[in-house]
């Protein structure tokens, strides 16, 4: 399955928890189930990168320390990710700060 063709997705961390974006933009991998806060719209940018929009209408961005939040109102370099399909069927996201990981 090519996830690049998806319009939305839910993300599951290697901790077996779903990633969620709360109303304040905080992102954490803490959910056992997928609800609205665990779903992200997949935005395909003209430069072949992707961006993620939370159910609150904000874009996921990476800060200078490599931390993620979902509070951006527009797409810039910090809101763009390279979607990497791994051989084991998982996907990874690479930002301008490197690969994204769950703590």
N, C-alpha and C positions, 0 to 999 in steps of 0.2 A: 504494500500500500504506500503510495507516495503522499506523504502528509502535506507537501507543498500545494496540493490541490484542495486542501481543506479550507473551509470558511471560518471555522471556529474549532477550538480544542480545549481539553483539560490536560493539565500537566501533573504527572506523578513523579515524585522524587525517588531517589534510591533508598530513602527511608520508608518507602511504601505509604507515603502521605501525599495528598493532593495539594497543589499550590493554590493559594487563595489570595485575592486582593480585597482588602477591606475598604470602607468608604473613605478613610483617611489616607489611602494609598499604600499602606503597609502591606508587604508581601511576605508570606510565610508558608512553608510546607507543613501544614498542621491538620488538614482535614481528612477524615476517614471516608467521606462520601463526596460526590460531585453535586453541587448546587449551583446557583447563579454566580456566586462569588468565585467559584472555581473554574468558570468558563471564560475563555479569552477569544476575542475575534482575531483572526489572522489577517493582517493587512499586508498585501503584496506591493512593495515599493518598486518604482521604476528602475532602480539600480540592482534589482534581483534580491535585495535584502527583504526581511520581513519585520513587521512590528506587531506588537500585541496590545490590544485594547481591552481593558477590563469592562465588566458589566456596569461600572460607574462612568464609562465614557472617557476614561483617562488612559494614556499610553504608558506602558512599562518602560522605564529608563534605568540606565546604570550610572551611578555617580563615580566620582574620582577614586573612591576607595573600592569600587567594584560591587557595591551593594545595589540592590534593586528596589525600586518603588514604582507605584502606579499612580503618578500624580501629574504627568506631563499633559499639556493641552494640545500639543502639536508634535510632529515628528521631526527630529533633528538627528544628528549622528549618534547621540546617546540613546535614542529610541529605536535604533536599527540593529538587527541581529542577522547573523548568517545561520541558517538552519542546516545542521549537519546530520545526515542519516548514517547511523552506525551499523556495522555489520551484524550486530546482535538484535537488530530490529528496534532499538531505542533511538531517540533523537537527542541532540545536544544543541545548545544555542551559544554562538560565539558573538561577543560584543566587542566594542572598541577597547575594552579593558581585559579581554580574554574570555575564556569559557565560563559560563554561568554554572554555579553549583548551589546545592542546598546545604545549609548548616545543620 
